[in-house]
Amino acid sequence: MTPLWLPVSPAADPGADHPQEFERLWRGFMTARATLGGVLVAFQGSVWVLLPQSGSTLLWICLAYFAAALTVRLTTHPQQLQPALDAQWLRTVGVDVLTFAVLQMLQGGAINYAPLFALPVLMVSVLGSMLLAMATAACITLLLFAHALWLLLQNTGDVGTIFLQAALTGAGCFAIAFISNQLATRLASVELRAQRNQLAATEQRQVNELVIQSLTEGVLVVDEHGKVRSANPAACLLLGTQAPTSELDLGHHPGAQALMQLIETSFVSQAPQQADISLRQPGRSTRRLRVRTQLTDSSQDRAMGLCVVFLQDQREVQARIRAEKLAGMGRMSAAVAHEIRNPLAAITQANALLAEELSDPAQQRLAQMVGQNALRLENIVQDVLHLTHADAAGGNDSAQPLDLCESTERICRDWRSQHAVADRLRVSLPTDLPKVWFDVEHLRRVLINLLDNALRYASSQPASMQVSVALTEPGSPQRGVMLRVWSDGAGLDSSMEQHLFEPFFSTESRSSGLGLYICRELCESHGASISYERSERPLAHQTQPGNEFSVTFRLAPSPISTP
């Protein structure tokens, strides 16, 4: 049976630069051989100095053994002992057995070197197979019996005692070989299993870290003193901090008193807690969070209880609610469209019949207004159906080449006269711009929504709302024409910007929250894009920051000329 000394995987061992287990054992045995050789040289040298008449043969043998052991230690790479008695066995185990046997024979019984045979037996038992260990023990036993037989032929000493000592030493070598090999095999199996478990635990930890890092929900691991042990990026974003995890302390974090109280309540009651709290951050708006806590198991000895805190922005919850509302609107859209279309068709037809019989100009204008508004209501129904059911990747059949400056000027003029804001709206339109690919009625919807939104938050100063059209910058990723609608309203919180174009999202209770969402969907259906940014514009002889919505239109395809 051969010990399974396998190399440690770098994924399982963070310190993979350290010697592997087999290499450590091999170097340990080689160092022990060299150290033993040095001890034998020192011992025989002392004997030769004190008793010069004893000769220097044993000293030279010890010197040769020390040199051979040191050479193997310094020049040979760790190698597994093969099952057969090969050259590697001879350079290590064979040299030990032969040297110790020669010392035992030449010493003449004054000193017993038999205990030294334990070193080669242990080495081959740990670094080799069971068969090789038993063969080594047999070689040692045969050498000892050969020495006893030689003494018997010489008729020197107590031959019976020498044979008994050889038998006991041989039996001891066989026992050491068997027990050492069994222990080495057992330890190697345990080490292999530990490496596999460590590798599995490392892989699981990496997967858990990856999952936690990618969660949109904030996750904190906190001890009972408020010290944060671990935090994912979402939690750091919700806490409004960029400090390393090791430096986070909720006990000293500004505005986190309510969160810390909930964690302390969890430790005191030893039960999970859930609550909606307000996290106040200096220089920022108050953030509403839904917090859940869960305690780790601290029943085991030396295990410290920790609290896992899950943080969820209430705006995210509201966004999901809005998405559910949109899904409900999609399911109802077909039935509502049929219910609206039928009365609209009746109103349009009755109005047309009525207009034929009217002679009064005032009544004819009223009938015309009814017809126009009925047509506009029909267009709104079509738009809602398009937003709900149209393929986001598809285009729109109503798109056509459009003079953006001319259409923008006409829409702004109608909107200005309707809202009586002549001095508050400034329109800057260049000439000779290429045409864009868009639907004129959809452009009206988009521009009126943006102007209504600007009017809601702009001040009463002149030019507090500005509309401009220009070509995109040369370095922009999309070549086209850009329409900008700017107002000097107050800036938005960073947490609100990511929800601007979501359905049913609004900062006012009386708003439906569909305006910007419809603008985005109408733009994307024609290959255009809409965005928001905080920018500065000249206002009242100074630069004034404000909110700017930009719509980038794609250019209309060039007409194909026929010869």
C-alpha positions in Angstrom: 0.0 0.0 0.0 1.5 3.3 -1.1 0.7 6.6 0.7 -1.2 9.0 -1.6 1.0 12.1 -1.2 -0.7 14.3 -3.7 0.3 18.0 -4.4 -1.8 20.7 -2.9 -4.0 22.5 -5.4 -3.4 26.3 -5.6 -7.2 26.8 -5.5 -7.4 24.8 -2.2 -4.3 26.2 -0.6 -3.9 30.0 -0.5 -0.3 29.5 0.5 0.6 27.3 -2.5 4.1 28.8 -2.6 5.0 26.7 0.5 6.6 23.2 0.0 4.2 20.4 -0.8 3.6 17.7 1.8 5.7 15.0 0.1 8.5 17.5 -0.5 8.5 18.5 3.2 8.7 14.8 4.3 11.4 14.0 1.8 13.5 17.0 2.8 12.9 16.1 6.5 14.3 12.6 6.0 17.2 13.8 4.0 18.1 16.4 6.6 17.8 13.7 9.3 20.3 11.5 7.4 22.7 14.3 7.0 22.4 15.3 10.6 22.9 11.7 11.7 26.0 11.5 9.5 27.4 14.6 11.2 26.7 13.1 14.6 28.4 9.9 13.7 31.4 11.8 12.3 31.7 13.8 15.5 31.4 10.7 17.7 33.9 8.6 15.8 36.2 11.6 15.6 36.1 12.0 19.4 36.8 8.3 19.8 39.8 8.5 17.4 41.2 11.5 19.3 40.8 9.9 22.7 41.8 6.3 21.6 44.2 6.6 18.6 45.0 2.9 18.8 41.4 2.1 17.8 42.1 3.1 14.2 40.4 5.5 11.8 38.4 3.1 9.6 35.1 3.8 11.3 35.8 7.5 11.1 36.3 7.3 7.3 33.2 5.3 6.9 31.2 7.9 8.8 32.8 10.7 6.7 31.8 8.9 3.5 28.2 8.4 4.8 28.0 12.1 5.8 29.2 13.2 2.4 26.8 10.9 0.6 23.8 12.0 2.7 24.7 15.7 2.3 25.1 15.4 -1.4 21.7 13.8 -1.8 20.1 16.4 0.4 21.6 19.3 -1.6 21.5 18.0 -5.2 18.6 15.6 -5.5 15.0 16.7 -6.1 12.2 15.0 -4.1 11.1 11.8 -5.8 8.7 9.0 -4.8 10.4 5.8 -4.0 9.6 3.1 -6.6 8.2 -0.3 -5.6 11.5 -2.0 -6.9 15.0 -1.8 -5.4 16.3 0.8 -8.0 19.2 3.2 -8.0 17.2 5.8 -6.0 16.7 3.2 -3.2 20.4 2.4 -3.3 21.5 6.1 -3.0 19.3 6.6 0.1 18.0 3.6 1.9 20.6 1.2 0.6 23.5 3.5 1.7 21.9 3.7 5.2 21.4 0.0 5.6 24.9 -0.8 4.4 26.6 1.8 6.5 24.8 0.9 9.7 25.5 -2.8 9.1 29.2 -2.2 8.5 29.4 -0.1 11.7 27.6 -2.8 13.6 30.0 -5.5 12.3 33.3 -3.5 12.7 32.5 -2.2 16.2 32.8 -5.7 17.6 29.9 -5.5 20.0 31.2 -2.6 22.0 28.5 -0.3 20.7 25.1 -1.4 19.4 24.1 0.4 16.1 20.9 -1.6 15.6 18.6 1.3 16.7 19.9 3.3 13.7 18.1 0.9 11.3 14.9 2.5 12.3 15.7 5.6 10.1 15.8 3.8 6.7 12.8 1.6 7.7 10.8 4.7 8.6 11.9 6.5 5.5 10.9 3.8 3.0 7.7 3.1 4.9 6.6 6.7 4.6 7.9 7.6 1.2 7.5 4.2 -0.5 5.2 1.2 -0.6 4.5 -1.6 1.9 6.3 -4.1 -0.3 9.4 -2.0 -0.4 9.3 -1.4 3.3 9.1 -5.2 4.0 11.9 -5.8 1.6 14.1 -3.3 3.4 13.3 -4.8 6.7 14.2 -8.3 5.3 17.5 -6.9 4.0 18.4 -5.6 7.4 17.4 -8.9 9.1 19.5 -10.9 6.6 22.5 -8.7 7.2 22.2 -9.1 11.0 21.8 -12.9 10.7 24.8 -13.0 8.3 26.8 -11.1 10.9 25.7 -13.6 13.6 26.6 -16.5 11.4 30.0 -15.1 10.7 30.6 -14.7 14.4 29.5 -18.3 14.9 32.1 -19.5 12.3 34.7 -17.5 14.1 33.8 -18.9 17.5 33.8 -15.5 19.1 31.5 -14.1 21.7 28.1 -15.3 22.9 26.7 -16.4 19.6 23.2 -17.2 21.0 22.8 -13.7 22.3 23.9 -12.3 19.0 21.4 -14.4 17.1 18.6 -13.4 19.6 19.5 -9.7 19.1 19.4 -10.1 15.3 16.0 -11.8 15.5 14.6 -9.1 17.8 16.0 -6.3 15.7 14.6 -7.9 12.5 11.2 -8.3 14.1 11.3 -4.7 15.3 12.1 -3.5 11.7 9.1 -5.5 10.3 6.8 -4.0 12.9 8.1 -0.5 12.3 7.7 -0.9 8.6 4.1 -2.2 8.9 2.9 0.4 11.4 4.6 3.3 9.8 3.2 2.5 6.4 -0.3 2.2 7.8 0.0 5.5 9.6 1.5 7.2 6.6 -1.3 5.9 4.3 -4.0 6.9 6.8 -2.5 10.4 7.1 -2.2 10.8 3.4 -5.8 9.8 2.9 -6.9 12.3 5.6 -4.8 15.0 3.9 -6.3 14.2 0.5 -9.8 14.4 1.9 -9.0 17.6 3.7 -7.7 19.1 0.5 -10.8 18.1 -1.4 -13.0 19.5 1.3 -10.9 22.7 1.4 -11.2 23.0 -2.4 -15.0 22.5 -2.2 -15.3 25.1 0.6 -13.1 27.5 -1.4 -15.2 27.1 -4.5 -18.4 27.5 -2.5 -17.1 30.6 -0.8 -16.1 32.1 -4.2 -19.6 31.3 -5.5 -21.2 32.9 -2.4 -19.1 36.0 -2.7 -19.9 36.3 -6.4 -23.6 35.9 -5.7 -23.6 38.4 -2.8 -21.5 40.9 -4.8 -24.0 40.8 -7.7 -27.1 41.2 -5.5 -29.0 44.4 -5.9 -30.1 44.0 -2.2 -27.6 45.3 0.3 -26.0 42.6 2.6 -24.0 43.5 5.8 -22.4 41.1 8.3 -22.1 42.9 11.6 -21.0 41.9 15.1 -22.7 42.9 18.3 -20.5 46.0 18.6 -21.6 47.4 15.2 -18.4 46.5 13.5 -19.0 45.6 9.8 -17.2 42.3 8.9 -18.4 42.2 5.3 -20.5 44.3 3.0 -21.4 44.0 -0.7 -21.3 47.0 -3.1 -25.1 47.5 -2.9 -24.9 47.9 0.9 -22.0 50.4 0.6 -24.1 52.4 -2.0 -27.1 52.4 0.3 -25.0 53.5 3.2 -23.4 56.2 1.1 -19.8 55.2 1.9 -16.8 54.2 -0.1 -14.6 53.3 2.9 -13.1 49.8 3.1 -15.2 47.2 4.9 -12.7 46.8 7.7 -13.2 50.5 8.6 -17.0 50.5 8.6 -18.5 50.9 12.1 -22.3 51.4 12.3 -22.0 52.7 15.8 -20.1 55.8 14.5 -21.8 56.0 11.1 -23.7 59.2 10.8 -27.5 58.7 10.5 -27.4 54.9 11.1 -28.7 55.0 14.7 -32.0 53.4 13.7 -30.2 50.6 11.9 -27.9 50.0 14.9 -30.8 49.9 17.3 -32.5 47.2 15.1 -29.2 45.1 15.2 -28.9 45.5 19.0 -32.5 44.4 19.3 -31.7 41.3 17.2 -28.8 40.3 19.5 -30.8 41.0 22.7 -33.9 39.0 21.6 -31.9 36.4 19.7 -34.6 36.6 17.0 -34.7 38.0 13.5 -36.1 41.5 13.1 -37.7 43.4 10.2 -38.6 47.1 10.0 -38.7 50.1 7.7 -36.2 52.8 8.8 -34.9 56.1 7.6 -31.1 56.4 6.9 -30.0 60.1 7.2 -26.9 61.0 5.3 -25.2 64.4 5.6 -25.6 66.5 2.5 -28.1 64.0 1.0 -31.8 63.3 1.2 -33.1 60.8 3.7 -33.2 57.3 2.3 -36.0 54.9 3.3 -34.8 51.3 3.8 -36.5 48.0 4.5 -34.2 46.1 6.8 -34.2 42.4 7.7 -31.8 40.8 10.2 -30.8 37.2 10.7 -28.4 35.9 13.4 -25.8 33.2 12.7 -25.6 30.1 14.9 -23.3 30.8 17.9 -24.1 27.6 19.9 -20.8 26.0 19.0 -17.8 26.6 21.2 -15.6 29.6 20.3 -18.1 30.7 17.6 -19.0 34.4 17.7 -22.5 35.3 16.9 -22.9 37.6 13.9 -25.9 39.5 12.5 -26.6 39.4 8.7 -28.5 42.5 7.7 -30.4 42.7 4.4 -31.0 46.3 3.1 -33.6 47.1 0.5 -34.3 50.6 -0.9 -37.9 51.4 -0.7 -37.7 53.0 -4.1 -36.8 49.6 -5.5 -39.9 48.1 -4.0 -42.0 50.9 -5.4 -40.4 50.3 -8.8 -41.5 46.6 -8.7 -44.9 47.7 -7.8 -44.9 50.1 -10.8 -43.8 47.2 -13.0 -46.6 45.1 -11.8 -49.0 47.9 -12.5 -47.6 48.1 -16.0 -48.1 44.4 -16.5 -51.7 44.7 -15.3 -52.2 47.6 -17.8 -50.9 45.4 -20.6 -53.4 42.6 -19.8 -56.3 45.2 -19.8 -55.2 47.2 -22.8 -56.9 45.0 -25.4 -60.3 45.1 -23.7 -60.0 48.8 -22.9 -59.0 49.6 -26.5 -62.1 47.9 -27.8 -64.3 49.7 -25.2 -62.9 53.1 -26.2 -62.7 52.5 -29.9 -66.4 51.7 -30.2 -67.7 55.0 -28.6 -65.0 57.0 -30.4 -66.2 55.6 -33.7 -69.8 56.5 -32.9 -68.7 60.0 -31.8 -66.7 60.6 -34.9 -69.5 59.4 -37.2 -72.2 61.3 -35.4 -70.0 64.5 -35.4 -69.5 64.1 -39.2 -73.2 63.7 -39.8 -73.9 66.7 -37.6 -71.3 68.9 -39.3 -73.0 68.4 -42.6 -76.3 70.0 -41.3 -74.7 72.9 -39.4 -74.6 76.3 -41.1 -73.6 78.5 -38.2 -69.8 79.1 -38.4 -69.4 79.0 -34.6 -71.2 75.6 -34.4 -69.0 74.4 -37.3 -65.9 75.3 -35.4 -67.2 73.4 -32.3 -67.9 70.4 -34.5 -64.4 70.7 -35.9 -62.9 70.8 -32.4 -64.9 67.6 -31.5 -63.5 65.8 -34.5 -59.9 66.9 -33.9 -60.0 65.8 -30.2 -61.7 62.5 -31.1 -58.9 61.9 -33.6 -56.3 62.8 -31.0 -57.9 60.4 -28.5 -57.8 57.7 -31.1 -54.0 58.4 -31.6 -53.5 58.2 -27.8 -55.2 54.8 -27.8 -52.9 53.7 -30.6 -49.9 54.9 -28.7 -50.8 53.0 -25.5 -51.4 49.8 -27.5 -48.0 50.3 -29.2 -46.2 50.8 -25.9 -47.8 47.7 -24.5 -47.6 45.2 -27.3 -45.0 46.5 -29.8 -41.8 44.6 -30.2 -39.0 46.7 -28.7 -36.7 45.7 -31.5 -39.0 46.7 -34.3 -39.5 50.0 -35.9 -42.6 52.1 -36.6 -44.4 52.3 -39.9 -45.5 55.9 -39.3 -41.9 57.2 -39.3 -40.9 59.4 -42.2 -38.2 62.0 -43.1 -38.9 65.0 -40.8 -37.6 68.6 -40.7 -36.9 68.7 -37.0 -36.4 72.5 -36.8 -39.6 73.3 -38.6 -41.7 70.8 -36.6 -40.1 71.9 -33.3 -40.8 75.6 -34.1 -44.4 74.9 -34.9 -45.0 72.7 -31.8 -43.3 75.2 -29.5 -45.4 78.1 -31.0 -48.6 76.2 -30.3 -47.5 75.2 -26.8 -46.4 78.8 -26.0 -49.7 80.3 -27.1 -51.6 77.7 -25.2 -49.8 78.2 -21.9 -49.1 82.0 -22.2 -45.4 81.7 -21.5 -44.0 83.8 -24.3 -41.1 85.3 -22.4 -40.2 82.2 -20.4 -39.6 79.9 -23.4 -36.5 80.5 -25.6 -36.2 78.5 -28.8 -32.9 78.3 -30.7 -33.2 76.6 -34.1 -30.4 76.6 -36.7 -30.9 76.2 -40.4 -29.8 73.7 -43.0 -29.9 70.6 -40.7 -30.4 67.2 -42.3 -33.8 65.6 -41.8 -34.4 63.0 -39.2 -36.4 59.7 -39.1 -39.4 60.2 -36.8 -43.2 60.5 -36.7 -44.5 64.1 -36.5 -47.3 63.2 -34.1 -45.0 61.3 -31.9 -42.6 64.2 -31.9 -45.4 66.4 -30.7 -46.2 63.9 -27.9 -42.5 63.8 -26.8 -41.8 67.5 -27.0 -45.1 68.5 -25.3 -44.4 66.0 -22.5 -40.9 67.5 -22.0 -42.2 71.1 -22.1 -45.0 70.3 -19.6 -42.4 68.7 -17.3 -40.1 71.7 -17.6 -43.0 74.1 -16.9 -43.8 72.2 -13.8 -40.4 72.8 -12.2 -39.0 76.0 -13.9 -38.9 79.4 -12.3 -40.8 82.4 -13.6 -37.7 84.2 -14.9 -37.4 85.0 -18.6 -35.8 82.1 -20.6 -36.1 79.8 -17.7 -37.0 77.1 -20.3 -34.9 76.7 -23.4 -35.3 74.5 -26.5 -32.4 74.0 -28.9 -31.6 71.7 -31.9 -28.0 70.9 -33.1 -26.0 68.2 -34.7 -24.4 65.6 -32.3 -20.7 66.1 -31.5 -18.2 64.5 -33.9 -16.9 62.1 -31.2 -20.4 60.9 -30.1 -21.1 57.2 -30.7 -24.3 58.0 -32.7 -24.4 60.5 -35.6 -27.6 62.4 -35.7 -29.5 65.5 -34.6 -30.1 66.3 -30.9 -33.1 68.1 -29.4 -32.5 69.6 -26.0 -35.1 70.8 -23.5 -33.6 72.7 -20.6 -35.2 74.3 -17.5 -33.7 75.9 -14.4 -35.4 73.6 -11.9 -33.8 72.1 -8.8 -31.6 69.1 -9.3 -32.8 65.6 -8.8 -31.5 63.2 -6.2 -29.1 60.6 -7.7 -31.4 57.8 -6.5 -34.3 59.3 -8.5 -32.4 59.6 -11.7 -32.3 55.8 -12.4 -36.1 55.7 -12.1 -36.9 58.7 -14.3 -38.1 56.8 -17.3 -39.8 54.0 -15.5 -43.6 53.7 -15.7 -45.8 55.2 -12.9 -42.8 56.9 -11.4 -43.5 60.5 -10.3 -42.5 62.9 -7.6 -46.0 64.3 -7.6 -49.1 62.5 -6.3 -51.3 64.0 -9.1 -49.1 62.8 -11.9 -49.7 59.5 -13.7 -45.9 58.9 -14.0 -46.3 57.8 -17.7 -45.0 61.0 -19.4 -41.3 60.3 -19.5 -41.9 56.6 -20.0 -44.0 57.2 -23.1 -41.3 59.6 -24.4 -38.7 56.9 -24.0 -40.8 54.2 -25.7 -41.7 56.5 -28.6 -38.1 57.4 -29.1 -36.8 53.8 -29.0 -39.5 52.7 -31.4 -38.0 55.0 -34.0 -34.4 54.3 -33.2 -33.9 57.5 -31.2 -32.7 57.8 -27.6 -33.5 60.1 -24.7 -31.4 60.9 -21.7 -31.2 63.3 -18.7 -28.3 65.3 -17.3 -27.6 68.2 -15.1 -26.2 71.1 -17.2 -25.6 74.8 -17.1 -27.0 77.5 -19.4 -26.7 81.3 -19.5 -29.6 82.9 -17.7 -30.0 86.6 -16.6 -26.4 87.5 -17.4 -25.0 84.5 -15.5 -24.6 80.7 -15.7 -27.5 78.8 -14.2 -27.5 75.0 -13.5 -30.7 73.2 -14.6 -32.2 69.9 -15.8 -31.8 69.0 -19.4 -33.5 66.2 -21.4 -31.8 65.3 -24.7 -33.4 63.4 -27.5 -31.0 62.1 -30.2 -32.7 61.4 -33.5 -31.2 59.2 -36.2 -30.8 60.8 -39.6 -33.3 60.0 -42.4 -32.0 57.6 -45.1 -30.8 59.4 -48.2 -33.2 59.0 -51.2 -32.1 56.7 -53.9 -31.5 58.7 -57.1 -32.7 57.0 -60.3 -30.9 57.7 -63.6 
